[in-house]
Amino acid sequence: METSTWSERSQGENAVTGSILETVFPPNSLLSRPLNVKVRGSGIISVINEQDESGFCPFSNKGGTATSRPLPGGRFFYFLMRLKEVYTVRERLEALKAEALEELEQIGQTAQVQELRVKYLGKKGLLTEILRGMGKLSAEERPVIGQLGNEVRSAIESKLEEKKEAAERAEIEAKLASESIDVTLPGRMVHVGNRHPLTLVTEQIEDIFLGMGFTVAEGPEIETDYYNFETLNLPKNHPARDMQDSFYITEEILLRTHTSPVQVRTMEKMKGKVPVKVICPGRVYRRDNDDATHSHVFNQVEGLMVGENVRMSDLKGVLLNFARQMFGEGTEIRLRPSFFPFTEPSAEVDVSCSMCGGKGCRVCKHTGWLEILGSGMVHPRVLEMAGYDPEKYTGFAFGMGIDRIAMLKYGIDDIRHFYTNDVRFLKQFNRV
């Protein structure tokens, strides 16, 4: 019996679907005995007579072996085998591996790597699709094909990781190149801000009075007429109100004209207890025409001390200590009689001119003195309305413009500089 083996007669191991196996036999070779042909995979084998192409002989296919039946012939016979499916599972796995590795060689982006990962190894990928056919294999073939499938998967995964790392390195290098910094250029200076001169002076004033045992209290800028005027011995229609005409929201609500209402609120919270030692810094409003020394909005700090046997001399001692810490140890003060509705007696307080040492100059208008604040003993009516017995307790109060103190301290000639936000002016205080 003549035998034709696939490996001997085919176009090779890599033959694909539709390829033709052709074998020529001598005359009468198929008449005397059957012909066995070993094939891999299923197929249909046609035997065609050269003289009569109508001859056809299908082959049975059992386990990879096709056996022919005798066919009458003429001078020569041509044996043709048309393969409908020559790929086995093994060949499909090997072909998939080769295809995947080849395709991976030609990509260079991480997104492309991910696309190929899904294409070949995903749940619906090509490798998964092939391995689903393992159920049709014999028990002997399954472990062999399973091992081969793992090897193919491992090879593809290894190549995917290699290409992913290479793509990521390339992308990082490209990004670094596009975002590179020329270190030979001079650095850009970082402009650091500083606190406003009014803030500096406010904090210094607070520190001085905290050192003398005072506390700091704050209150609302939108105030009632009652606290802004009436509790300070300024009843409605009192002519002294003209000095502090302000911005009214309603007939009973206005923008506060001073921080004195905070003093009254503090005494009410104390409910007649002593001592009361408080300073009240904050923004205030008055209907003034803006010029070099006046502003419709400015900052003020007021102080109050209430207790038994508080005297005018205590007021002078506190203010002298403040002036010397603020303007220098050689500073002197003087008190001039004045009038304020909420104090009695009242006094204007001047400090010796720090520019000329009290000798007289342009700044102090050749007087040797500079006015800085108003003060006096708290009016008995104010104490009474706040819940204190004026027969038992006395107190002093004072008030100064923080803007005024800052102008004197730093030699500033126009109050408007504080509010125009001119960087050229403000940056002078970055070392103060």
Protein Blocks (a to p, Z undefined) as FASTA:
>chain_A
ZZddfklmmnbjkbcehiacdddddehklmmpccddddedjdddddddfklmkbccdddd
eehiacdddddddfbccdddddfblccfklmmmmmmmmmmmmmmmgcbfklmmmmmmmmm
mmklmklmmmmmmmmpcfklmmmmmmmmmmmmmmmmmmmmmmmmmmmmmmmmmmmmmmcc
cfkbccdddddddddfklmmmmmmmmmmmmnopacddddfbdcfklmmmmnopaghiakl
mmmgccdfblmbccdfbfklmmmmmmmmnnopacdddddeddddddddddfkbcfbdcdd
ddddddehiafklmmmmmmmmmmmmnojkbccdddddddfkbccddddddddfklnonop
fkloonopacfbdcddddfklmmmnopafklpccddddddfklmmmmmnopabfklmmno
paklmmmmmmZZ
